[in-house]
Amino acid sequence: MSASNVLDALLKSGKKPLFMAHMIAGYPSMAESEKVAEALANGGADIIELQIPFSDPMADGPTIAVACGDALKAGATADDALSLLKKVAKLGKPVAVMSYINPVFHMGITKFVKIISDTGASALIIPDCPFDSEEGRELIAACKENDVYLIPVVSPGVPKERLEQLAKESRGFVYCTTRQGITGATSKFSRELADFVAEAKKIFNLPIAVGFGVKSREDVQSLAKIADIVIAGSVFVNLIKEKGVRASEAVEKKVRELAA
């Protein structure tokens, strides 16, 4: 069974909400991030989102941006992240690789997609690459060829016509931010968000993942009323920063709380 088929089976399992946990390759170190991945899996995350660190993570808030910078300062590279991906994929959870377009373009779009497919990734998330750009079209073709789901990223305020255009090339699930802007900041889950998610479900006919600002079980329960998948990331980065070498234990405990 291919990695995307494993993800498909999970998405169709009927469990709601699924919980997707975000981590950064190389933070706080490559060795420790492997332990973090194990903690996410052992804690009950349904999907692991593995971010390749980049120097200008424009869609991320200060928590994740600083962590990406720290990972890069410690020597983490895209190649290191792909080596980590191979280990994470063996944990038995679908893995969605998250990257900005620059590292992907630098490696070669088609080559990059083939590598993550061969290594066991189910999906790819690139928030700064429009599907209708030259790079986006190459990504779509490469992902289809290599059986990797290219996940669209949308947020309230995106016009219906744009959503309909994205839906034509979308597979797997849709990543919906709770507001337009950066990740990890305090967020109110508003009526506007609920209405937008309902509209997106109709247009895409795919599971909707909602993230940005998820910190507590109450946040998860609130989003579970409208979303198929709930995403958390900054909360784990903060734990890693706070706990240091004991971070994996704290991360696993937090995942159990959020994914319960």
C-alpha angles and dihedrals in degrees: 000000000000122000092251090051089053089053090047091053090051093048090051095044093097095237111139128224104017113202122228116193121201126214137170120235109239097018118154085354136323091259093047094045088059087057090048090054090051089050091052091051095043091046092059107264109162095203129021118214109204115197122205106220116245131182095234108037096175097181094049129087125233095276095060094033092057091045090052089050091050091050091051092047088053088057103260114160135185088255090054090050091052090050088052090049090061090057094043092051089059091062091083098248127111110256126214113196114216120198141147115246096251098073090042093050091046092055093041120267098239092042092050094050092048091051095051090045093051089045094055109264117151098194145013127217119193110169097185099052117085113216091231095054121099090255091045093054091050090049092051092051094045093048092050091048092050099038096246121138113235104212120214118223115215137166139190109288097042106128119250091240090057091050091051090052092050092047091064091068101030126112136165104020142329123250109218121186118214091235140358110275139043131347131255102027124125109285137187113214098226138191086252089061093048091051092047093050090049090052092046091052090055094047100043100030087210134111112279121225116201125196149147119099099023108149109143144040087251090059090051093049091048093051092043088071090067109015134071093205128029118205128204128178119137091058089064094045089054091051091051090050092048101042102036113184092009093053098110092063092050092045092052091049092050093049090052089053095048098039097043 
